[in-house]
Every structure is written in C-alpha cells, then in structure tokens.
Amino acid sequence: MDQNLGWWVRVALDGWRDRPGPRYRRIAASVVSAVERGLATTGDRLPPERSLADALRVSRGTVVRAFEELTAAGVVNRVQGSGTFVRATPGWTDTPKENPASTLLRRQMDLGGEAIDLSQAVPAGVDHLPAVAGLDLLAGVTGHGLHPAGIPELRTAIAEYLGEHLRLPTVPEQVIVTSGVQHALALVATAVVAAGRTVITGCPTHGGLAGALAGRGGRILGVPADELGIDAHAARHAAAHVPAPVLYVEPGGSDPTGAVLSRSRRQALLHVARRSGASVVENLAQANLDLRPGAEAVVPLAAEDESVIVVGSLSKVLWAGLRVGWVRSPAPLCGHLLRLRSAHDRAPSVPAQILATRLLRAVDDRWLNGLRAALRERRDLLLALLQRHLPAWHVEPPASGLALWATLPVTDSETYAHLAARYGAIVAPGATHCVDRRHHNGVRLSFAESPHVLEAAVDRLAAAWEHHTRDLAASR
Ligand SMILES: Cc1ncc(COP(=O)(O)O)c(C=O)c1O
C-alpha cells in the first residue's frame, strides 16, 4: 500500500537526523530500518525525490544519492516514470535483535573512534599484559581492540588491494573483515538467503558453499559448468524458474576446476541477474591466481554492478592460518551484516589483523608474479605425475588457483578417498564439491605443496588406486 509523504516523514523515517554518517546515508539507513521493522513492505512506493527532499529539508541530490544506495543494495527498485518501490523480491532476512554491546561498539565506530568508550567492561589497552615474545606486534595499539567491522588500517589495506590488484575500486567503509571466506559466506547467507530462496551455482562448486547455507532454509541449484566456468545459458533458464534467486560466482578461478569466467559470460550473468532480480554473490578468493602466462586479473562483476556482494580471503594468496577474509558490500547491507555478526562474533582478532595489514601492504606485482610462477611449476609437475602414474584419470589443466579437479573412472570417489587416506594421502572426494550428484566421480587435489611432497603424494595415490581397482574387479 502506498503511504503519503507525511507518513514517510513522521513515521517511517522519524529520527533519521540522529543517525550517524552523511545525510544521504542517514536517509538510506532509515528506509532500510523501516523495511526491516515491517513498516514498509514489498511494492510500497517511496515519495518522489523532490517532495521528500523538501519535507526533510535536504537537497534533492541528497535524496537521489540515498535512493541510489538503496537501489544498489537491492532494497528498492527504481521504475522509470513510475517511482521508487520497495523491492518485490526476497531481499534481506529479518534482522535479529542486535547484541546490545555491539550496538555500542558500532556507535563508537560511527563516531570514527573519537569518543571515550566506557561501555565495554574489558581492559582498555595492552600496557598491562605480561611481557612475552611477539607482543611487539601490538606496539602502539590503544583501546579495547573491539572493531566490529575490522581495524581501520586493515579495512583500508583491503580496499586498496581490491582496487590495485583485483580491479575493484573500493572504499574502506564497504569492507567488513571476517574470519575467512567461510565466515563471510555464512554471514552473507544469513543476510540474504531467507527460507525458500534458491542459490544457483555452477556444479562442481566450492566445497564450503553448502555448509555456509546450511540451516537457512534455502536450497542450492547446480547448473552445468565447464572449463570456462558457470554456463550462463543454464543459469538464465534456472533463474527464470525460481523467484529472485541468489547467483553464486567465482569469476577469477572457480573451485574446484580453476575455471576463469570469460568476459562474455560475466556480462551474460549480470544480465541474468538484472532480468531475474537475482542477488549476485561473488567470491574473489582466487581472483589473482590466474596461472596463464601474462593473464590479467578478471574484472569482477561488482566493478560493473555495485549491488554485487563480494567475499574474499587471504587464505589462497597469503596463508589460511591468518583467518582473514572480508565482505565488500553495498553500504546499507553493511549495517545489516554487522548486526547479524554481533549474534556470534563481536569483532575479529587484532593481532591477526595487524599481521594481515602488514602482509597485504607488502604484496606487489613482483611478489604476485613470483607466487604465480611457483604455483604454475607445481601445477605442471602434478599434471605430469598424474599423467605418468594415474593415466586412467582425466584432468583438465586448471587456469587458476591452487588445485586441480580429476575425474576418475568410477561412479563415486568416496571409497577411493577413504582408501587413499589409509595410504597416507588425503584428497577431497567429488561429493564435497557437488550439489547435483553428477560429479561424485571427481577428486580435488591441491598442488600448493612442495615438489617432493607432490611426488610422494602421487606415489601413495597410485598405490591406493591400484588397490581400489583390484577391489572393484574382485567385487564384479
Ligand atoms: C573458492 C574458495 N574460496 C575461499 C577458500 C578459502 O576459505 P577461507 O577464506 O575460509 O579459508 C577456499 C578454500 O579452499 C576456496 O576453495
């Protein structure tokens, strides 16, 4: 139902001026809050820009900017000639009540860390800590160390890294530091996958996707993927059959095949998303590990459409043990994500973030080229070893990443993977990466190990394979 201007100004947006941040963001945040509180629902029309601007006593440009943010975040739809409407698609999930301590932490964050914070009953700094080796990492650190979106230095370093190395101009305010991609995906799934919503992915797919969605009431729909990534035609057909799905993509290197999405497929997928009202979630964890000589990092979908939600991680390029990843999201969604995060995690670890900031700042093209050259050699070594010792396996050389996908002449690789573990080599069986039951015959092998470890691993895999084929022959 449409409400009049007075209702919007006095009820739905009441108190907008007291919110933090620039005016357009305060207005956008108030609209988000009205939607979250059920005051404004699907199809409701927002007041025209000019009348709302007059009523709120701001410039029209401020309201236009607020509406642009809301559009990018998928909260509203702007229909040429008709107006701006609360989106008729499942967008965000309901926000649970925020952990009150986190509300206070966010207040500090919104004030730019300037206020004296008496709200948290934890030590106010690091000066009292016992003197142990390694504490120099915290030199200069002040305050209680609770930064719900991450320490400002790391948010800035990630924003710069995305801009400089992943072709995705980003501002620090868009970045939320997480404990890796797995945490980022789970958080995003909580925010956008309401019960009944479908997530479309190419299959085989990222092994962590199903786990991130578990318990949300959404469902995963696998569509074919090949050496060029997710099949955009198949994604279009799938998206046409479900209301406003979520489209999951890994443009710069798909797990587990290492496929890099071509420009035309990226464009086609964006088109699919726009036509079907899909939210796009893209994982850039492998985006600058393209091993094809001279290849540039692919342009992320988010660089062409600000509504795309991006997740990423340092696990692939630096070290998984850092447990540092991020979400880069449209601004209004950031607040929603932080409220959701507060239910189970107040803030990421400061020492890990300081180390991550330093490491990220040390990453340059020279270092990345060296990393890619080393990975290329290891990939080629593993390919050669598999060809020599396991010729029955089919392997497409991966274009990107740290792993390859081998197809075995069996229907299900699970038993083989168990046997291989008994021979001392652990591999990810196909079922880990499959949501359509058609890729249970694969295994994913990492080639990130050193050459002598890869040689030993293939010896073990080959011995286990011989055992397995003997067992299979005996059972026929
Ligand atoms: C596609 C993809 N993204 C991200 C990760 C890393 O996840 P995390 O950042 O949680 O360590 C992996 C790990 O294998 C992966 O395959």
The ligand as an SDF file (V2000), in Angstrom:
LIG
                    3D

 16 16  0  0  0  0  0  0  0  0999 V2000
   36.7600  -20.9230   -3.6080 C   0  0  0  0  0  0  0  0  0  0  0  0
   37.3660  -20.8150   -2.2640 C   0  0  0  0  0  0  0  0  0  0  0  0
   37.2560  -19.6600   -1.6000 N   0  0  0  0  0  0  0  0  0  0  0  0
   37.8230  -19.4990   -0.4000 C   0  0  0  0  0  0  0  0  0  0  0  0
   38.5100  -20.5090    0.2020 C   0  0  0  0  0  0  0  0  0  0  0  0
   39.1750  -20.2180    1.4940 C   0  0  0  0  0  0  0  0  0  0  0  0
   38.2730  -20.1510    2.5170 O   0  0  0  0  0  0  0  0  0  0  0  0
   38.7050  -19.3970    3.8490 P   0  0  0  0  0  0  0  0  0  0  0  0
   38.9380  -17.9760    3.4730 O   0  0  0  0  0  0  0  0  0  0  0  0
   37.5370  -19.5630    4.7680 O   0  0  0  0  0  0  0  0  0  0  0  0
   39.9560  -20.0380    4.3560 O   0  0  0  0  0  0  0  0  0  0  0  0
   38.6060  -21.7530   -0.4090 C   0  0  0  0  0  0  0  0  0  0  0  0
   39.3170  -22.8670    0.2570 C   0  0  0  0  0  0  0  0  0  0  0  0
   39.5410  -23.9140   -0.2960 O   0  0  0  0  0  0  0  0  0  0  0  0
   38.0310  -21.8970   -1.6840 C   0  0  0  0  0  0  0  0  0  0  0  0
   38.1370  -23.0420   -2.3460 O   0  0  0  0  0  0  0  0  0  0  0  0
  1  2  1  0
  2  3  1  0
  2 15  2  0
  3  4  2  0
  4  5  1  0
  5  6  1  0
  5 12  2  0
  6  7  1  0
  7  8  1  0
  8  9  2  0
  8 10  1  0
  8 11  1  0
 12 13  1  0
 12 15  1  0
 13 14  2  0
 15 16  1  0
M  END
$$$$
